[in-house]
Amino acid sequence: MQTIENKKIQELGIPNRWCLHSYYTLCPYAPDGSGRLLIAGADLDKDKAEVFVLDSNGAILNRFGNIPTSPSFWHTGLWQSWSRDGQQIYFQSGSQQKPQSTRIHLQTGKHVVIDGDIEGMPPLGEPALSCSHGMLYAAGYGSNRYQPERAPIPFQNRTKHGISQLSFEHPEHNKLKLSTQQILDQHPQRERILQADEAIKERLGSHEGLTLMTYCVRWNRAGDRLLFFFGNHCVVSERNEPKITSIFTANRDLEDLQLAVDLSFERRGVHWGWQADNKHLIGYGPSPDDPNKLCLAEVLYDGTGYRKISDHQSGGHPSTSPRNSDLIVTDECTPSGGNVVFISKQTGEIIERIALPKFIGDVEPAGRNPQRICHHPVFNHDGTRVLSNTLPNRYSSLVEIEPPL
C-alpha cells in the first residue's frame, strides 16, 4: 500500500469562494441520478455564505442565500440537503441562537422559511427530525469556551430540548418530539449519570448540572431508522464533567429506542454513523483486545455484535460503500495535512491512501475556522465516486475520487 498524492477525478469549486459539502453522513449528490451536487460556499471578505447547485462538471446551476457565517459553517456548511425527488433543497438560514431553516423549489423559486434547525433531511422526505445545533457550540464545541448564555435553550431545561419534528408544509405542527429528559429517564446508566449530575450541583451550585444535550441526528440510506447522540459532547475541561456519550437508534417515529453504543465515562470513541446495509453502525470505539486503545469497529443497531474491523485509529469519519460491502472510506490527520483512506472491511487492512491538504500553515489550527477543514469523505449514491473537502490554498474546494474497488 502506498500513499497516492494526486489520484483525483476532478476538482470542484467556485472561484473566490470557500466551499464544502455538508457532512459525511449526508449525500450531497442529487437523488435523481442527474449528477448534480449541492455545496455551500462563503465569501471570506464579506463573511457571507450561499448554497450552490452544480452540474456534474462543476458549473453553477443555482445559487441562494446571503447568510452570515458562523463557527459551524466552517465544519458543516449550511447543512444543505436535497428533497427526496431532487426538486427542492433545504438549508440552515438563521443563527445559532435563533435558528431558522429554508426550503426552496428549484424550478418555481418558492421559498418557505420556518423556525428551527435542520441537520439534513430524511431520505424519505418531510418531516425532518433535528436537534438544536447551537447547543453544541454553546457547550464549547469548536471554540473550547463554555458559553451557556448562547444556548438557544438553557442546558438544564432538559424537558425543553431534544429532538424536534420540523415540517415546512405544516409548521404549526412543529414540536419537541423526544426530550433530553425523556432519553435520560430511559438510559440504562441513568442512576450513574444522575449521581454525576448531583456531584456537579454540589460543586458548581444547585442551578447547575451535567451539560446534557441531544445532538447529531443521522439517517440510514433507507430512511427507516435514525441514530442520535446523547451526552455532554466537547464540554470544556474546566467544568470537570465526566464524559457522557451514548448513541441511540430508533425508527422514523422515534419508537423502538435502542442503545447501540455507550462511550460514557472512561470509554473512548467518536464518529459513529450508518453503514450502507442500513442495519449496522460504524465508528471508532474501544478495542475488544485492549479497551484503552481505539479501533475502527461496527455494531448492529440494537447494540449487539460489537466487533473490531481494523486497528486503524485515526478517529476519522468512516462509512461503507453502497456498491462494495467490503470497502470502507475514512480520513486521518498527518503532520503536514491529511489523507483519505480506503480500508477492507474483511481484512481490516488499508488498501489505499490519498493525500489531500486540510489546513493552512505548519500546524493545524484548533477550532472551527477557515484555516482548516475536515475531509469528510462521502460516497455518492451508487458507490462509484467519493467526494472529499480539501484546502489547497485560501479557498477550500472539493475533490472527486475514484474508489479503488
Buried (B, 14 or more C-beta within 10 A) or exposed (E): EEEBEEBBEEEBBBEEBBBBBBBBBBBBBBBBEEEBBBBBBBBBEEEBBBBBBBEBEBEEEBEBBEBEBBBBBBBBBBBBBBBBEBBBBBBBBBBBBEBBBBBBEBEEEEEBEBEBBBBBBBBEEBBBBBBBBBBBBBBBBBBEEBEBEBBBBBBBEBEBBBBBBBBBEEBEEBEBBBBBBBBBEEBEBEEBBBEBBEBBBEEEEEEBBBBBBBBBBBBBBBBEBBBBBBBBBBBBEEBEBBBBBBBBBBEBEBEEBBBBBBBBEEEBBBBBBBBBEBBBBBBBBBBEEEEEEBBBBBBBBEBEEBEBBBBBBBBBBBBBBBBBBEBBBBBBBEEEBBBBBBBBBEEBEBBBBBBBBBBBEEEBEEBBBBBBBBBBBBBBBEBBBBBBBBBBEEBBBBBBBEBBE
